[in-house]
Amino acid sequence: MRVLYERCCGLDVHKQSVTACALTPEGKEIRTFGTLTDDLEELVDWLKEKR
């Protein structure tokens, strides 16, 4: 099967949490973040690390 995207992330969004699953060539990693601004900025930083 041909790989279309080398890296991707799925988000499960709730009122008080966001769970992110990042798939990269290094493997799969799942993390949960809060929904306040500081928490969402942490999510953005984590996703930028996965580039």
C-alpha distance matrix in Angstrom:
0.0 3.8 6.5 9.3 12.0 12.9 15.8 16.8 19.7 20.8 24.6 26.7 30.1 33.4 37.1 37.6 34.1 30.7 27.9 25.0 21.7 20.1 16.6 16.5 15.3 18.5 17.6 18.8 22.4 24.4 27.9 30.5 32.9 36.0 36.6 39.6 39.4 39.4 36.6 34.4 35.2 34.0 30.7 30.4 31.3 28.7 25.9 27.2 27.0 23.2 22.8
3.8 0.0 3.8 6.3 9.3 10.5 13.7 15.1 18.4 20.0 23.8 26.3 29.5 33.0 36.5 37.0 33.6 30.0 27.4 24.3 21.2 19.1 15.7 15.2 14.0 17.6 17.4 18.6 22.0 24.2 27.4 30.0 32.1 35.2 35.6 38.3 37.7 37.8 35.2 32.8 33.3 32.4 29.2 28.4 29.3 27.1 24.0 24.9 24.9 21.3 20.3
6.5 3.8 0.0 3.8 5.8 6.7 9.9 11.5 14.9 16.8 20.6 23.4 26.5 30.0 33.5 33.8 30.3 26.7 24.2 20.9 17.9 15.5 12.2 11.6 10.8 14.5 14.3 15.5 18.7 20.9 23.9 26.6 28.5 31.7 32.1 34.8 34.1 34.1 31.5 29.2 29.6 28.6 25.4 24.6 25.4 23.3 20.2 21.1 21.2 17.5 16.5
9.3 6.3 3.8 0.0 3.8 6.7 9.2 10.2 13.7 15.6 19.2 22.2 24.9 28.6 31.9 32.5 29.2 25.4 23.4 20.1 17.6 15.3 12.6 12.3 12.6 16.3 16.0 16.6 19.4 21.1 23.8 26.1 27.6 30.5 30.5 33.1 32.2 32.5 30.2 27.5 27.9 27.4 24.2 23.0 24.2 22.5 19.1 19.8 20.6 17.1 15.7
12.0 9.3 5.8 3.8 0.0 3.8 5.5 6.8 10.5 12.9 16.4 19.7 22.3 26.1 29.3 29.6 26.2 22.5 20.5 17.0 14.6 12.0 9.6 9.2 10.2 13.7 13.6 14.0 16.3 18.1 20.5 22.9 24.3 27.2 27.3 29.8 28.8 28.9 26.7 24.0 24.3 23.7 20.5 19.4 20.4 18.7 15.3 16.1 16.8 13.3 12.1
12.9 10.5 6.7 6.7 3.8 0.0 3.8 6.9 10.6 13.7 17.1 20.4 23.2 26.8 29.9 29.8 26.2 22.5 20.3 16.6 14.0 10.8 8.0 6.3 6.6 10.2 10.8 11.9 14.3 16.8 19.3 22.1 23.6 26.8 27.4 29.6 28.6 28.2 26.0 23.7 23.6 22.6 19.7 18.7 19.1 17.0 14.0 14.6 14.5 10.9 9.9
15.8 13.7 9.9 9.2 5.5 3.8 0.0 3.8 7.2 10.6 13.8 17.3 19.8 23.4 26.4 26.1 22.6 18.9 16.8 13.0 10.8 7.4 5.6 4.7 7.2 9.7 9.8 10.0 11.6 13.7 15.8 18.5 19.8 23.1 23.6 25.8 24.9 24.5 22.2 19.9 20.0 18.9 15.9 15.0 15.6 13.5 10.4 11.4 11.6 8.0 7.6
16.8 15.1 11.5 10.2 6.8 6.9 3.8 0.0 3.8 7.0 10.2 13.7 16.3 19.9 23.0 23.0 19.6 15.8 13.9 10.3 8.4 5.9 5.4 6.9 10.1 12.0 11.1 9.9 11.0 12.1 14.1 16.3 17.5 20.5 20.8 23.3 22.7 22.7 20.2 17.7 18.4 17.6 14.1 13.6 15.0 12.9 9.6 11.6 12.5 9.1 9.5
19.7 18.4 14.9 13.7 10.5 10.6 7.2 3.8 0.0 3.8 6.6 10.2 12.6 16.2 19.4 19.3 15.8 12.1 10.1 6.6 5.4 4.3 6.1 8.8 12.4 13.4 11.8 9.5 9.5 9.5 11.0 12.7 14.0 16.9 17.3 20.0 19.7 19.8 17.0 14.7 15.9 15.0 11.4 11.6 13.5 11.1 8.3 11.2 12.3 9.5 10.9
20.8 20.0 16.8 15.6 12.9 13.7 10.6 7.0 3.8 0.0 3.8 6.8 9.7 13.3 16.7 17.0 13.7 10.1 8.2 5.7 5.3 6.7 8.6 12.0 15.5 16.3 14.0 11.1 10.8 9.5 10.9 11.7 13.2 15.7 15.9 19.1 19.4 20.0 16.9 14.7 16.7 16.0 12.2 13.1 15.5 13.3 10.9 14.2 15.5 13.0 14.6
24.6 23.8 20.6 19.2 16.4 17.1 13.8 10.2 6.6 3.8 0.0 3.8 6.1 9.7 12.9 13.3 10.2 6.6 5.7 4.6 6.6 8.9 11.7 14.9 18.6 19.0 16.7 13.4 12.1 9.8 9.9 9.6 10.5 12.4 12.3 15.7 16.4 17.3 14.1 12.0 14.6 14.2 10.5 12.0 14.8 13.0 11.2 14.7 16.3 14.5 16.4
26.7 26.3 23.4 22.2 19.7 20.4 17.3 13.7 10.2 6.8 3.8 0.0 3.8 6.7 10.4 11.1 8.3 5.6 5.1 6.5 8.6 11.8 14.5 18.0 21.5 21.6 18.9 15.3 13.9 10.8 10.6 9.2 10.4 11.7 11.7 15.4 16.9 18.0 14.6 13.1 16.3 15.9 12.5 14.7 17.5 15.6 14.5 18.1 19.4 17.8 20.0
30.1 29.5 26.5 24.9 22.3 23.2 19.8 16.3 12.6 9.7 6.1 3.8 0.0 3.8 7.0 8.3 6.4 4.6 6.6 8.7 11.7 14.5 17.6 20.8 24.5 24.5 22.1 18.5 16.6 13.4 12.2 9.9 9.7 9.8 8.8 12.5 14.3 15.9 12.9 11.3 14.9 15.1 12.2 14.3 17.4 16.2 15.4 18.7 20.5 19.5 21.5
33.4 33.0 30.0 28.6 26.1 26.8 23.4 19.9 16.2 13.3 9.7 6.7 3.8 0.0 3.8 5.6 5.3 6.0 8.5 11.5 14.5 17.7 20.8 24.1 27.7 27.4 24.9 21.2 19.0 15.5 13.8 10.7 10.3 9.3 8.3 11.9 14.5 16.3 13.4 12.7 16.5 16.6 14.3 16.8 19.7 18.7 18.4 21.7 23.3 22.6 24.9
37.1 36.5 33.5 31.9 29.3 29.9 26.4 23.0 19.4 16.7 12.9 10.4 7.0 3.8 0.0 3.8 6.0 8.2 11.3 14.4 17.8 20.7 24.0 27.1 30.8 30.3 28.0 24.4 21.9 18.3 16.1 12.6 11.2 8.9 7.2 10.1 13.2 15.3 12.9 12.7 16.4 17.0 15.5 17.9 20.7 20.2 20.3 23.4 25.1 24.9 27.1
37.6 37.0 33.8 32.5 29.6 29.8 26.1 23.0 19.3 17.0 13.3 11.1 8.3 5.6 3.8 0.0 3.8 7.2 10.3 13.5 17.0 19.9 23.4 26.3 29.9 29.0 26.7 23.2 20.3 16.7 14.0 10.2 8.6 5.8 5.5 8.2 11.7 13.0 10.5 11.2 14.8 14.8 13.8 16.7 19.0 18.4 19.2 22.2 23.5 23.6 26.2
34.1 33.6 30.3 29.2 26.2 26.2 22.6 19.6 15.8 13.7 10.2 8.3 6.4 5.3 6.0 3.8 0.0 3.8 6.5 9.8 13.3 16.1 19.7 22.5 26.1 25.2 22.9 19.4 16.5 13.0 10.3 6.7 5.6 4.4 5.4 8.9 11.7 12.5 9.1 9.6 13.2 12.6 11.0 14.1 16.4 15.2 15.9 19.2 20.3 20.2 22.8
30.7 30.0 26.7 25.4 22.5 22.5 18.9 15.8 12.1 10.1 6.6 5.6 4.6 6.0 8.2 7.2 3.8 0.0 3.8 6.4 10.0 12.7 16.3 19.1 22.8 22.2 20.0 16.6 13.9 10.6 8.4 5.7 5.2 6.1 6.6 10.2 12.0 12.7 9.2 8.5 11.9 11.3 8.7 11.6 14.2 12.8 12.8 16.2 17.5 17.0 19.5
27.9 27.4 24.2 23.4 20.5 20.3 16.8 13.9 10.1 8.2 5.7 5.1 6.6 8.5 11.3 10.3 6.5 3.8 0.0 3.8 6.8 10.0 13.3 16.4 19.9 19.2 16.7 13.1 10.6 7.1 5.8 4.2 6.2 8.7 10.2 13.6 15.1 15.2 11.5 10.9 13.8 12.3 9.4 12.4 14.4 12.1 12.1 15.8 16.4 15.3 18.2
25.0 24.3 20.9 20.1 17.0 16.6 13.0 10.3 6.6 5.7 4.6 6.5 8.7 11.5 14.4 13.5 9.8 6.4 3.8 0.0 3.8 6.4 9.9 12.8 16.5 16.0 13.8 10.4 8.2 5.6 5.5 6.2 8.0 11.1 12.3 15.3 16.0 15.8 12.4 11.1 13.3 11.7 8.2 10.6 12.4 9.8 9.0 12.8 13.4 11.9 14.6
21.7 21.2 17.9 17.6 14.6 14.0 10.8 8.4 5.4 5.3 6.6 8.6 11.7 14.5 17.8 17.0 13.3 10.0 6.8 3.8 0.0 3.8 6.6 9.9 13.4 13.0 10.4 6.9 5.7 4.4 6.6 8.9 11.3 14.6 16.0 19.0 19.6 19.2 15.8 14.6 16.3 14.4 11.1 12.9 14.2 11.0 9.8 13.5 13.4 11.0 13.8
20.1 19.1 15.5 15.3 12.0 10.8 7.4 5.9 4.3 6.7 8.9 11.8 14.5 17.7 20.7 19.9 16.1 12.7 10.0 6.4 3.8 0.0 3.8 6.5 10.1 10.1 8.2 5.7 5.4 6.4 8.6 11.4 13.3 16.8 18.0 20.6 20.5 19.8 16.8 15.4 16.2 14.4 11.2 12.1 12.8 9.6 7.8 10.9 10.6 7.6 10.2
16.6 15.7 12.2 12.6 9.6 8.0 5.6 5.4 6.1 8.6 11.7 14.5 17.6 20.8 24.0 23.4 19.7 16.3 13.3 9.9 6.6 3.8 0.0 3.8 7.0 7.9 5.9 4.6 6.7 8.9 11.8 14.9 17.0 20.5 21.8 24.4 24.2 23.5 20.6 19.1 19.7 17.9 14.8 15.3 15.8 12.7 10.6 13.0 12.3 8.7 10.6
16.5 15.2 11.6 12.3 9.2 6.3 4.7 6.9 8.8 12.0 14.9 18.0 20.8 24.1 27.1 26.3 22.5 19.1 16.4 12.8 9.9 6.5 3.8 0.0 3.8 5.2 5.3 6.4 8.5 11.6 14.1 17.4 19.3 22.8 24.1 26.3 25.7 24.7 22.2 20.6 20.6 18.7 16.1 16.0 15.8 12.9 10.9 12.2 11.0 7.3 8.5
15.3 14.0 10.8 12.6 10.2 6.6 7.2 10.1 12.4 15.5 18.6 21.5 24.5 27.7 30.8 29.9 26.1 22.8 19.9 16.5 13.4 10.1 7.0 3.8 0.0 3.8 5.5 8.4 11.1 14.5 17.2 20.7 22.7 26.4 27.8 30.0 29.3 28.1 25.6 24.3 24.0 22.0 19.6 19.4 18.8 16.0 14.3 15.0 13.3 9.9 10.5
18.5 17.6 14.5 16.3 13.7 10.2 9.7 12.0 13.4 16.3 19.0 21.6 24.5 27.4 30.3 29.0 25.2 22.2 19.2 16.0 13.0 10.1 7.9 5.2 3.8 0.0 3.8 7.2 9.2 13.0 15.5 19.3 21.4 25.1 27.0 29.0 28.5 26.9 24.4 23.5 23.2 20.7 18.7 19.0 17.9 14.7 13.9 14.8 12.3 9.5 11.2
17.6 17.4 14.3 16.0 13.6 10.8 9.8 11.1 11.8 14.0 16.7 18.9 22.1 24.9 28.0 26.7 22.9 20.0 16.7 13.8 10.4 8.2 5.9 5.3 5.5 3.8 0.0 3.8 6.7 10.3 13.4 17.1 19.7 23.4 25.4 27.8 27.7 26.3 23.4 22.7 23.0 20.4 18.0 18.9 18.3 14.8 14.0 15.8 13.7 10.6 12.9
18.8 18.6 15.5 16.6 14.0 11.9 10.0 9.9 9.5 11.1 13.4 15.3 18.5 21.2 24.4 23.2 19.4 16.6 13.1 10.4 6.9 5.7 4.6 6.4 8.4 7.2 3.8 0.0 3.8 6.8 10.3 13.7 16.6 20.2 22.2 24.8 25.1 24.0 20.8 20.1 20.9 18.3 15.7 17.1 17.0 13.4 12.6 15.2 13.6 10.6 13.4
22.4 22.0 18.7 19.4 16.3 14.3 11.6 11.0 9.5 10.8 12.1 13.9 16.6 19.0 21.9 20.3 16.5 13.9 10.6 8.2 5.7 5.4 6.7 8.5 11.1 9.2 6.7 3.8 0.0 3.8 6.7 10.4 13.2 16.9 19.2 21.6 22.0 20.6 17.4 17.1 17.9 15.1 12.7 14.7 14.5 10.7 10.7 13.7 12.0 9.9 13.3
24.4 24.2 20.9 21.1 18.1 16.8 13.7 12.1 9.5 9.5 9.8 10.8 13.4 15.5 18.3 16.7 13.0 10.6 7.1 5.6 4.4 6.4 8.9 11.6 14.5 13.0 10.3 6.8 3.8 0.0 3.8 7.0 10.2 13.8 16.2 18.9 19.8 18.7 15.2 15.0 16.6 13.9 11.3 14.0 14.5 10.9 11.2 14.6 13.7 12.0 15.4
27.9 27.4 23.9 23.8 20.5 19.3 15.8 14.1 11.0 10.9 9.9 10.6 12.2 13.8 16.1 14.0 10.3 8.4 5.8 5.5 6.6 8.6 11.8 14.1 17.2 15.5 13.4 10.3 6.7 3.8 0.0 3.8 6.7 10.4 13.1 15.5 16.5 15.2 11.6 12.1 13.7 10.9 8.8 12.0 12.5 9.3 10.5 13.9 13.2 12.5 16.1
30.5 30.0 26.6 26.1 22.9 22.1 18.5 16.3 12.7 11.7 9.6 9.2 9.9 10.7 12.6 10.2 6.7 5.7 4.2 6.2 8.9 11.4 14.9 17.4 20.7 19.3 17.1 13.7 10.4 7.0 3.8 0.0 3.8 7.0 9.9 12.5 14.2 13.3 9.5 10.3 12.8 10.5 8.6 12.3 13.4 11.0 12.2 15.7 15.7 15.4 18.6
32.9 32.1 28.5 27.6 24.3 23.6 19.8 17.5 14.0 13.2 10.5 10.4 9.7 10.3 11.2 8.6 5.6 5.2 6.2 8.0 11.3 13.3 17.0 19.3 22.7 21.4 19.7 16.6 13.2 10.2 6.7 3.8 0.0 3.8 6.7 8.9 10.5 9.6 5.8 7.0 9.6 7.8 6.6 10.3 11.7 10.3 11.9 14.9 15.4 15.9 18.8
36.0 35.2 31.7 30.5 27.2 26.8 23.1 20.5 16.9 15.7 12.4 11.7 9.8 9.3 8.9 5.8 4.4 6.1 8.7 11.1 14.6 16.8 20.5 22.8 26.4 25.1 23.4 20.2 16.9 13.8 10.4 7.0 3.8 0.0 3.8 5.8 8.5 8.4 5.1 6.9 10.0 9.2 8.9 12.1 13.8 13.2 14.7 17.5 18.4 19.2 21.8
36.6 35.6 32.1 30.5 27.3 27.4 23.6 20.8 17.3 15.9 12.3 11.7 8.8 8.3 7.2 5.5 5.4 6.6 10.2 12.3 16.0 18.0 21.8 24.1 27.8 27.0 25.4 22.2 19.2 16.2 13.1 9.9 6.7 3.8 0.0 3.8 6.5 8.1 5.9 6.0 9.6 10.2 9.6 12.0 14.4 14.6 15.4 17.9 19.6 20.3 22.4
39.6 38.3 34.8 33.1 29.8 29.6 25.8 23.3 20.0 19.1 15.7 15.4 12.5 11.9 10.1 8.2 8.9 10.2 13.6 15.3 19.0 20.6 24.4 26.3 30.0 29.0 27.8 24.8 21.6 18.9 15.5 12.5 8.9 5.8 3.8 0.0 3.8 5.6 5.3 6.3 8.7 10.0 10.7 12.5 14.4 15.4 16.7 18.6 20.3 21.6 23.6
39.4 37.7 34.1 32.2 28.8 28.6 24.9 22.7 19.7 19.4 16.4 16.9 14.3 14.5 13.2 11.7 11.7 12.0 15.1 16.0 19.6 20.5 24.2 25.7 29.3 28.5 27.7 25.1 22.0 19.8 16.5 14.2 10.5 8.5 6.5 3.8 0.0 3.8 5.4 5.1 6.1 8.6 9.8 10.5 12.4 14.2 15.3 16.5 18.6 20.3 21.8
39.4 37.8 34.1 32.5 28.9 28.2 24.5 22.7 19.8 20.0 17.3 18.0 15.9 16.3 15.3 13.0 12.5 12.7 15.2 15.8 19.2 19.8 23.5 24.7 28.1 26.9 26.3 24.0 20.6 18.7 15.2 13.3 9.6 8.4 8.1 5.6 3.8 0.0 3.8 5.5 5.1 6.3 8.8 9.9 10.6 12.4 14.4 15.4 16.8 18.9 20.8
36.6 35.2 31.5 30.2 26.7 26.0 22.2 20.2 17.0 16.9 14.1 14.6 12.9 13.4 12.9 10.5 9.1 9.2 11.5 12.4 15.8 16.8 20.6 22.2 25.6 24.4 23.4 20.8 17.4 15.2 11.6 9.5 5.8 5.1 5.9 5.3 5.4 3.8 0.0 3.8 5.4 5.0 6.4 8.8 9.9 10.6 12.5 14.4 15.5 17.1 19.4
34.4 32.8 29.2 27.5 24.0 23.7 19.9 17.7 14.7 14.7 12.0 13.1 11.3 12.7 12.7 11.2 9.6 8.5 10.9 11.1 14.6 15.4 19.1 20.6 24.3 23.5 22.7 20.1 17.1 15.0 12.1 10.3 7.0 6.9 6.0 6.3 5.1 5.5 3.8 0.0 3.8 5.3 4.9 6.3 8.7 9.7 10.6 12.4 14.4 15.6 17.4
35.2 33.3 29.6 27.9 24.3 23.6 20.0 18.4 15.9 16.7 14.6 16.3 14.9 16.5 16.4 14.8 13.2 11.9 13.8 13.3 16.3 16.2 19.7 20.6 24.0 23.2 23.0 20.9 17.9 16.6 13.7 12.8 9.6 10.0 9.6 8.7 6.1 5.1 5.4 3.8 0.0 3.8 5.3 5.0 6.3 8.6 9.9 10.6 12.6 14.6 16.0
34.0 32.4 28.6 27.4 23.7 22.6 18.9 17.6 15.0 16.0 14.2 15.9 15.1 16.6 17.0 14.8 12.6 11.3 12.3 11.7 14.4 14.4 17.9 18.7 22.0 20.7 20.4 18.3 15.1 13.9 10.9 10.5 7.8 9.2 10.2 10.0 8.6 6.3 5.0 5.3 3.8 0.0 3.8 5.4 5.1 6.1 8.6 9.8 10.7 12.8 15.0
30.7 29.2 25.4 24.2 20.5 19.7 15.9 14.1 11.4 12.2 10.5 12.5 12.2 14.3 15.5 13.8 11.0 8.7 9.4 8.2 11.1 11.2 14.8 16.1 19.6 18.7 18.0 15.7 12.7 11.3 8.8 8.6 6.6 8.9 9.6 10.7 9.8 8.8 6.4 4.9 5.3 3.8 0.0 3.8 5.5 5.1 6.2 8.6 10.0 11.0 13.2
30.4 28.4 24.6 23.0 19.4 18.7 15.0 13.6 11.6 13.1 12.0 14.7 14.3 16.8 17.9 16.7 14.1 11.6 12.4 10.6 12.9 12.1 15.3 16.0 19.4 19.0 18.9 17.1 14.7 14.0 12.0 12.3 10.3 12.1 12.0 12.5 10.5 9.9 8.8 6.3 5.0 5.4 3.8 0.0 3.8 5.4 5.2 6.2 8.7 10.1 11.3
31.3 29.3 25.4 24.2 20.4 19.1 15.6 15.0 13.5 15.5 14.8 17.5 17.4 19.7 20.7 19.0 16.4 14.2 14.4 12.4 14.2 12.8 15.8 15.8 18.8 17.9 18.3 17.0 14.5 14.5 12.5 13.4 11.7 13.8 14.4 14.4 12.4 10.6 9.9 8.7 6.3 5.1 5.5 3.8 0.0 3.8 5.4 5.1 6.4 9.0 10.4
28.7 27.1 23.3 22.5 18.7 17.0 13.5 12.9 11.1 13.3 13.0 15.6 16.2 18.7 20.2 18.4 15.2 12.8 12.1 9.8 11.0 9.6 12.7 12.9 16.0 14.7 14.8 13.4 10.7 10.9 9.3 11.0 10.3 13.2 14.6 15.4 14.2 12.4 10.6 9.7 8.6 6.1 5.1 5.4 3.8 0.0 3.8 5.5 5.2 6.8 9.5
25.9 24.0 20.2 19.1 15.3 14.0 10.4 9.6 8.3 10.9 11.2 14.5 15.4 18.4 20.3 19.2 15.9 12.8 12.1 9.0 9.8 7.8 10.6 10.9 14.3 13.9 14.0 12.6 10.7 11.2 10.5 12.2 11.9 14.7 15.4 16.7 15.3 14.4 12.5 10.6 9.9 8.6 6.2 5.2 5.4 3.8 0.0 3.8 5.3 5.2 7.1
27.2 24.9 21.1 19.8 16.1 14.6 11.4 11.6 11.2 14.2 14.7 18.1 18.7 21.7 23.4 22.2 19.2 16.2 15.8 12.8 13.5 10.9 13.0 12.2 15.0 14.8 15.8 15.2 13.7 14.6 13.9 15.7 14.9 17.5 17.9 18.6 16.5 15.4 14.4 12.4 10.6 9.8 8.6 6.2 5.1 5.5 3.8 0.0 3.8 5.3 5.6
27.0 24.9 21.2 20.6 16.8 14.5 11.6 12.5 12.3 15.5 16.3 19.4 20.5 23.3 25.1 23.5 20.3 17.5 16.4 13.4 13.4 10.6 12.3 11.0 13.3 12.3 13.7 13.6 12.0 13.7 13.2 15.7 15.4 18.4 19.6 20.3 18.6 16.8 15.5 14.4 12.6 10.7 10.0 8.7 6.4 5.2 5.3 3.8 0.0 3.8 5.6
23.2 21.3 17.5 17.1 13.3 10.9 8.0 9.1 9.5 13.0 14.5 17.8 19.5 22.6 24.9 23.6 20.2 17.0 15.3 11.9 11.0 7.6 8.7 7.3 9.9 9.5 10.6 10.6 9.9 12.0 12.5 15.4 15.9 19.2 20.3 21.6 20.3 18.9 17.1 15.6 14.6 12.8 11.0 10.1 9.0 6.8 5.2 5.3 3.8 0.0 3.8
22.8 20.3 16.5 15.7 12.1 9.9 7.6 9.5 10.9 14.6 16.4 20.0 21.5 24.9 27.1 26.2 22.8 19.5 18.2 14.6 13.8 10.2 10.6 8.5 10.5 11.2 12.9 13.4 13.3 15.4 16.1 18.6 18.8 21.8 22.4 23.6 21.8 20.8 19.4 17.4 16.0 15.0 13.2 11.3 10.4 9.5 7.1 5.6 5.6 3.8 0.0
